[in-house]
């Protein structure tokens, strides 16, 4: 009896299209949000923040972004790492150029700049689709990383070629730089993620989301019923890139603090986030969270079990991790292409009638 | 029948047919060296059910694609609501008030029935990206308002029970009906149906006929349809265009078309002696 839909009647259309239409779901989500905001900040320490929570929150933003583009609008992108790099370098240039402006505004502006770059690299999507588009975005990935390595202006001519985040505060608490506390980092990322996830949910349940899904499911039919493919695809690229840019900015400024572009935002990052949405669930907000949590937690868990408890060598454990992730992706693609979100949905459908299915 | 009357005519069952809504003038459509449509002219009048028939490969679907803006003819003019229509993208044509269904169902499989029908109303939705992102004010009102209209269509086509089912799970006959619902949701002036009865059993065909007649009757929608089932065509339509090998070989009431020697020739063949 932990999931009930029966007797949950709606008497208005507004009620029926709310964020969490099922009462039980709604209460549970509220509980999770309350714990995330009200409980975790008081108990979080540096290990939990750096190993689990902060990377999870940031990857969840990136996964949301890619899910909008790939899961909802059906445009495959392998340029996520490159777009994250755009966000990171944008926030770096803004932080160093305008130190007196709030970091929050810088992060959002960095998202905006990434959105512009995303639209630029999204233009080929009007002509090509599928694998060919994936290759075009792959070009974006390599070009952007090359650009940030090659042009010293982007890293302010520093000798190492790295960028590192100076200290910035929000309401008197440092959120970037060496003296940042774990709760400050966590809350800063959580608030941004919360706002962006809410916006993503609104966009995907309304007209914009339907346009994206129409293009994804059958682009010719979508055009014939009145969807303008140009603005629809580019809006998906813009919004997706905004999310990914914000994720990149936070990844650099809050999480890592110092970044070398090829290492932090290489092609592996693009694939990691693509795997997150494949495992989590394409075309699902919940799936973005599930996938990000899974791929952030899995290495931590495996490391604790294999190295901590069984005493395996670290490199062996790392290889086993790669094998497990690879196997999981193959299994998901074959058995459940819609990912963990779909498994969850199926479980809910079964539970709707449980324990009296007849 | 008085076809020349510019104000329309009255059908055998007493419905008033209005003036010309859409007129095709000397349309020629080529794919490379292949002529799919050669110099065809006909008109569709306000409130009428107009059928396009012909053997396989006659160019019927191409004609429908010309009307819906998917193909741009090399020669000829398309007039709609008294204006000549320039070369347009299909989504612009949709905004003029032309909706269609497809020969092979073209629904959005990943979305629920409700969402599919709501996409039909996209051309009527005005709220901007930001207001939708906030789900506040205009966007929310608009969503609820359109939902109400969509629910009326759901009631009309008797698909209440599958409202929230993903379309991919529906049987064929229902998918066809949902597609009709999506086209209707746009509140079109002209509704194009490409083989609405293809692959259906007798019962489903009867349902579909009833819906088509009801749509025409209740909403006053002008309908142009392609169909192979001659019984259906002769019963439903007010006037029929017959095509063969990309040419028009007949045009008139079902009765006239049935007795047209060229039409009999195209369908049954004629002995060459």
Interface residues (C-beta under 8 A of the other chain):
Chain A: X12 X13 X14 X16 X17 X199 X202 X203 X206 X207 X208 X210 X211 X213 X214 X216 X217 X218 X220 X221 X222 X223 X224 X225 X226 X227 X228 X229 X235 X283
Chain B: X68 X69 X70 X89 X90 X91 X93 X94 X95 X99 X100 X102 X106 X107 X108 X109 X110 X111 X115 X118 X119 X120 X122 X123 X125 X127 X129 X132 X133 X134 X135 X139 X140 X142 X143 X144 X147 X148 X151 X182 X183 X186
